Amino acid sequence: WINLSGVCQNIQEGVEIAERIKKEIFSNLNLTISIGVSFNYVYSKLASDMNKPNSITIIPFESFRDITRNIPAFELLFVGPASRKTLKKLRIITIGDLAASDKSLLKLNLGKKGLQLHDFANGDDSSFDPSTFVFEEMKSISNTITPPANITSINDAAAFIYLLSKAVSKRLDFHNYQCNRISLLIRFHDLS
């Protein structure tokens, strides 16, 4: 994250900085990136994931509710598999559902994290500061790829799985780790 408050007068200036960063990275490293520009950390992260690959996505404060209302709640920062399962049990499927949900119900089922997720869904990420965020010991190593087009053949799927597996294997070697479980997540065109 890059905090541009106090540097930019408006979101368009943030977009211009994002465009310069994107061009520099491509020019120097020949890599494409996706960048999210928004009014806070949580929504800038969400925006960076929305239109991959190679994009700049904007979520302005004035329209964040309209833009994110129907996005799955699990796309929000810190909604992991366990939280996702609990939210689904509570019939909280989208960010809009989470924003409109009963805070006491969330606290009962998810503790303080439920309150934090409710705040995130409502545009308040004041409880999160990435500059003081302490990463826990690594419990897993993963890699994902969003292909530029839908994968429609077994050979293409096998090639992607091979590339992802090689990247994870290199990371395991780098950290001198061994694994005892492997999981594969496949997201279909309808995001299921």
N, C-alpha and C positions, 0 to 999 in steps of 0.2 A: 504494500500500500504506500501511496504517497499522499500526504495530507497537504492540500493546496489552500486551506483556509488562511486568509491573510495575504495570500499571494495573488489569487484570482478575484476579480470583481464579480464574475458571473460564471455560470456553468460553461458557456461557450469558450471562455479562456481556458478552462480545464480541458475541453475537447481539443483545442489547438495544441496544448502541451502534449496530450495523448498522441495526436497525429505526429508531432515531432519525434516523440519517443519511438513510436512504431516505425517511422521511416529510418531513424538511426539504427535500430536493431536490425532491420532488414538490410540496410546498406552495409553495416559492419559485420553482421553474422549470417546474413542470408536466411534469417528465420522470420516466420510470420508469427504474430501474437494477437491475442484478443485482449482488449482493454475495456474496463467498465468505468464510466465517469458518473458519479452521483453525489448526493448530498451527505452521505456517510459511508463508513467502511463496509457495513453489511450489504448495502445496496450497490456499492461499486463492485464488490465481489460477485454478487448475483448478476449484475450487468455483464461482467467479463465472461461469464459462463453462458450467456443467453444466445449469442449468435456466432458461436465458434464455427469454423476457424477464421482467423484473420479479419477481425472486426473491431470497431469501436462502438460500444452500445451505451446510450445515455438513459439514465433514469432520473429525471428532475424531481425535486420535492413536490412541485405543484401537481404532478400527475402520477406519482409512484403507486398510489392505490389502484388507479385504473390499469396501469401497465402490469402490475404484479398480482392482481386479484386472483387470476385463474392459474397461476404458476403453482406446481405442486409444492406443498410445504417442505418436503424433504430437500428442496433446492436451496433453502436458507442455510446460512452458516450455522454449524453446530447441530444440525438435525441429522444425527447418525442413525444407524439401523435400529437401535433400541428405541430412540425417541420416535422414529418414523412408525414403528410398530404400535407404540402407545397412542400416537396421534390418530393413526388409522382406526384403532379400537374405539376412540372417542368420536369417530366420524369427522375428523379434522383433516381434510384432504388437501386443500389449497392454502396459499398464503392469506387469501381473503377470509377463509374459514378460521384460520389461526388468529387473525387480527380481530375478528368478531367474537371469539370464544370467551368463555367465562374464566377469568383469571384464577378464581378459587379452585375451579375444576382442574386447571392446568397445574396449579401448585400441588394439589392433592395427588395427582398422577405422575408429575415429573419433578416436583420439588422446586427449588429456586431456578433451575434450568427452564421450567415451564413458564415462569414469570419473565425470564430473559427472552425466551422465544416469542412470547406475546408482545413484548416491547419491540423486538426486532421487526415483527410483522407490521407493527404500527409506526415504523420509521424511527424508533428511538434505540440507538446502539450505544448510549452513554455508558453502559456497563462493560463495554469492550474497548480495550485500548491495545492495539497490536504492538505498540512500542514497549509495553510492560508484559506482554503475553509470554508466559513460560511454557515451552513445549515439553510435554511429558516424554518419558522414555518411549522410543519407537516400538509399537506393538505389531505393526504390519508394514509391509512394503507393497505398493501397488503401482499400476500404471494404466492410463486410459488413453484412448484415441477416439476422437470424433471424426469419422471419415467424411471426406468432402461430398460423398454421395452414398445412398443406401447400398449396403452390401447385399448382393442378390445371389451369389454363387458360393458353393462350398469351398472352392479354391481360394476365393478372396477372403472368406472368413478364416480359413486355415492360415493364410498369410498374415492377417492381422493378429491372430492369436500367437503365431510364432514371433512376430515383432515385439508384442507386449511381453511375452514370456522371456525373451532374450534381455529386454530392458530390466525386468524384475530380477532376473538371474544375476545380471551385472551389479545391481544394487545390493543384492544379498551378499555377493562376493566382496564388494567394497566394504561393507559393514561387518564382514566375517560372521554372517548369520546363516543359519540353516532354517528350513521351513518344515512345518509338519501339517499344514493345511493349504489347500489351494482352492480359491473360489473364482468363479467367472460370472461377471454381470453383463448381461446383454440387454441393451435398451432398444426397443423397437421404435419405428417411425412415429408412433402415437405416444411416445414417452413411457409406455408400460414396460 
